[in-house]
Amino acid sequence: MLNVTVWNENRHEQKNTVVRDIYPEGIHGAIASFLQEAKLDVKTATLDEPEHGLTEEVLNNTDVLIWWGHLAHDEVEDVIVEKVKKRVLEGMGLIVLHSGHFSKIFKTLMGTSCDLKWREADEKERIWIIEPSHPIVEGIGEYIELDKEEMYGEHFDIPTPDELIMMSWFEGGEVFRSGCTYQRGNGKIFYFRPGHETYPTYHNKEIQRVIKNAVEWAKPVNRSYPVYGNAKPLEEIKAK
């Protein structure tokens, strides 16, 4: 059974009654709930827990980490970011959701600003599936349509994705690379755009299906971590 940890800063839920009404158990609780229905072993972690809930034991027993943050990116301790990065390089999967594009861990792994345009105007979002054979979009039709979402627009300052799976169009006219995969070290990373806190996006069955598929896609592969540094020769080197 896959071990999944859902991390959420859990600040909007404490400050905003609209968010609390949509996600009474927190965004992390909503995501954990539908993943548990998929028979995954799911734990949650939040910013204000000791070590942000991401202790050595938790990280070492996590196959896939899901990350949602927005208000408090700067409050995430650098030492925890480095521990998460190490685990990703060793093979732990990482799924970064919505405003997690500006998280320390995503920016560290991407090496760019990860900045973008944005607007809150209750706009329709149509997420077009542009790689329909990819396992992350298995069971999804030509597009996913959300009645109301926050707009994210290009230019999105990320490295060219290894795979661009989804592209969003917004009612105001902008487009956005909304489903991107990367490999860093042994680890797989998936960035998935939708999920503004004041909309019930994570209650949408198609959004849930994408996240479930992404967990399966991002799980660690069965291989050892490469050995680096000074190496003895495999063959005898003859003196010249």
C-alpha positions in Angstrom: 0.0 0.0 0.0 1.3 3.5 -0.9 2.0 5.8 2.0 0.9 9.4 1.2 1.4 12.5 3.3 -0.9 15.5 2.6 0.8 18.8 3.7 -1.2 22.0 4.1 -0.2 25.2 5.8 -3.8 25.3 7.3 -4.0 29.0 7.7 -6.9 30.0 5.5 -9.2 27.6 7.3 -8.4 29.3 10.6 -8.9 32.9 9.3 -11.7 32.7 6.7 -15.2 31.3 7.4 -15.8 30.8 3.6 -12.9 28.4 3.4 -13.8 26.7 6.6 -17.4 26.1 5.4 -16.1 24.6 2.1 -13.4 22.5 3.9 -14.5 22.0 7.5 -11.7 19.4 8.0 -9.2 21.6 6.2 -8.0 21.3 2.6 -5.6 18.6 3.8 -8.5 16.7 5.3 -10.6 16.9 2.1 -7.7 15.6 0.0 -6.9 12.9 2.5 -10.5 11.8 2.6 -10.8 11.0 -1.1 -7.3 9.4 -1.2 -8.3 7.1 1.7 -11.4 6.1 -0.3 -8.8 4.9 -2.9 -7.4 2.5 -0.3 -4.2 4.5 0.2 -2.5 4.9 3.6 -2.8 8.7 4.1 -1.5 11.0 6.8 -1.7 14.7 7.1 0.8 17.4 8.3 0.4 21.1 8.8 2.6 24.1 9.2 2.2 24.7 12.9 3.0 21.2 14.0 6.6 20.6 15.3 8.9 20.4 12.3 5.8 21.3 10.2 4.7 17.7 10.7 7.5 16.5 8.4 9.8 14.7 10.8 12.5 12.4 9.7 10.2 9.5 10.5 7.3 10.9 8.5 9.4 11.7 5.5 11.2 8.4 5.5 7.8 6.6 5.5 6.2 8.8 2.8 6.1 7.5 -0.8 4.3 10.6 -2.2 4.0 14.0 -0.6 1.2 16.4 -1.6 1.9 20.1 -0.9 -0.6 23.0 -0.6 0.5 26.4 0.7 -0.3 30.0 0.1 -0.2 32.6 3.0 2.9 31.3 4.8 5.5 30.1 2.3 8.2 32.1 4.1 7.4 30.4 7.5 8.5 27.0 6.2 11.9 26.4 7.8 14.8 26.0 5.3 16.0 22.9 7.2 12.7 21.2 6.5 12.8 22.2 2.8 16.3 20.6 2.5 15.0 17.4 4.1 12.1 17.3 1.7 14.4 18.0 -1.3 16.7 15.2 -0.2 13.8 12.7 0.0 12.6 13.8 -3.5 16.1 13.2 -4.9 16.1 9.8 -3.3 12.8 8.9 -4.9 9.8 10.3 -3.0 7.1 11.6 -5.3 6.0 15.2 -4.9 2.6 16.7 -6.0 2.5 20.5 -5.8 -1.0 22.0 -5.9 -2.2 25.5 -6.9 -0.4 28.2 -5.0 2.2 25.8 -3.9 4.0 27.0 -7.1 5.5 29.7 -4.9 6.5 27.3 -2.1 10.2 27.1 -1.1 10.4 23.4 -2.0 9.0 23.9 -5.5 11.1 27.0 -6.3 14.2 25.1 -4.9 13.6 22.1 -7.1 12.8 24.2 -10.2 15.6 26.8 -9.8 13.4 29.7 -11.1 11.1 32.3 -9.6 8.0 30.3 -10.4 6.1 33.6 -10.7 3.0 34.1 -12.8 0.0 36.4 -13.4 -3.2 36.0 -11.3 -6.7 37.4 -10.8 -9.6 36.5 -8.6 -12.8 37.2 -10.6 -15.0 34.0 -10.3 -13.9 32.9 -13.9 -14.7 29.7 -15.7 -11.6 27.5 -16.2 -11.4 24.9 -18.9 -8.5 22.5 -18.4 -7.7 20.9 -21.7 -6.0 17.5 -21.7 -3.2 17.7 -24.3 -1.6 14.4 -23.5 -4.6 12.1 -23.4 -2.5 8.9 -23.2 -0.7 10.0 -20.0 -1.6 7.9 -16.9 -2.2 11.1 -14.8 -5.3 11.8 -16.9 -6.6 8.3 -17.2 -10.4 8.4 -17.0 -10.6 12.1 -17.9 -12.3 13.3 -21.0 -11.1 16.1 -23.4 -11.2 18.7 -20.7 -12.2 19.5 -17.1 -14.5 22.5 -16.7 -14.7 24.5 -13.4 -17.4 27.1 -13.1 -15.4 29.4 -10.8 -11.6 29.5 -10.2 -8.8 31.9 -9.6 -7.0 32.8 -12.9 -3.3 32.0 -13.3 -1.8 33.3 -16.5 1.4 33.1 -18.6 4.1 33.7 -18.4 4.7 31.0 -15.8 8.4 31.2 -14.9 9.2 27.5 -14.6 11.7 25.3 -16.5 10.3 23.7 -19.7 8.3 20.7 -18.3 9.5 17.2 -19.0 5.8 16.6 -19.9 3.1 19.2 -20.4 -0.2 17.3 -19.8 -2.8 20.0 -19.3 -3.4 23.6 -20.5 -6.0 25.9 -18.9 -8.1 28.5 -20.6 -9.8 31.2 -18.6 -12.9 33.2 -19.2 -10.9 36.4 -19.3 -8.8 35.1 -22.1 -5.6 33.9 -20.5 -4.0 30.5 -20.8 -1.8 28.6 -18.4 0.4 25.4 -18.3 -1.7 23.7 -15.6 -0.4 20.1 -15.5 3.4 19.7 -15.6 5.8 16.9 -14.7 9.4 16.9 -13.8 12.0 14.4 -12.7 14.6 15.5 -10.1 17.1 12.8 -9.1 15.1 9.6 -8.5 11.9 11.6 -7.7 8.9 12.5 -9.9 7.2 15.9 -9.5 3.7 16.9 -10.7 2.5 20.5 -10.6 -1.3 20.8 -10.8 -2.8 24.3 -11.0 -6.5 24.3 -9.8 -7.4 24.6 -6.1 -8.0 28.1 -4.9 -9.2 28.0 -1.3 -12.5 29.8 -1.6 -13.8 27.4 -4.3 -14.9 23.7 -3.8 -12.4 22.5 -6.4 -11.1 19.5 -4.4 -14.7 18.2 -4.1 -14.8 17.9 -7.9 -14.6 14.2 -8.9 -12.5 14.8 -12.0 -10.0 16.9 -10.0 -9.9 14.1 -7.4 -9.3 11.5 -10.1 -6.3 13.5 -11.5 -4.7 13.7 -8.0 -5.3 10.0 -7.4 -3.8 9.1 -10.7 -0.8 11.4 -10.0 -0.1 9.7 -6.7 0.1 6.3 -8.5 2.3 7.9 -11.2 4.7 9.6 -8.7 5.3 6.6 -6.5 8.9 5.6 -6.1 10.5 3.2 -8.5 12.3 0.2 -7.2 15.9 1.2 -7.7 18.8 2.2 -5.4 20.0 5.7 -5.1 23.2 6.4 -7.2 26.5 6.4 -5.4 28.5 9.6 -6.0 32.0 10.8 -5.3 35.4 9.3 -5.8 35.1 5.9 -7.5 37.5 2.9 -7.8 38.0 1.7 -11.4 35.9 -1.3 -12.5 38.8 -2.6 -14.7 42.5 -2.6 -14.1 44.1 0.6 -15.4 47.5 -0.2 -17.0 50.4 2.1 -16.4 51.4 4.1 -19.4 
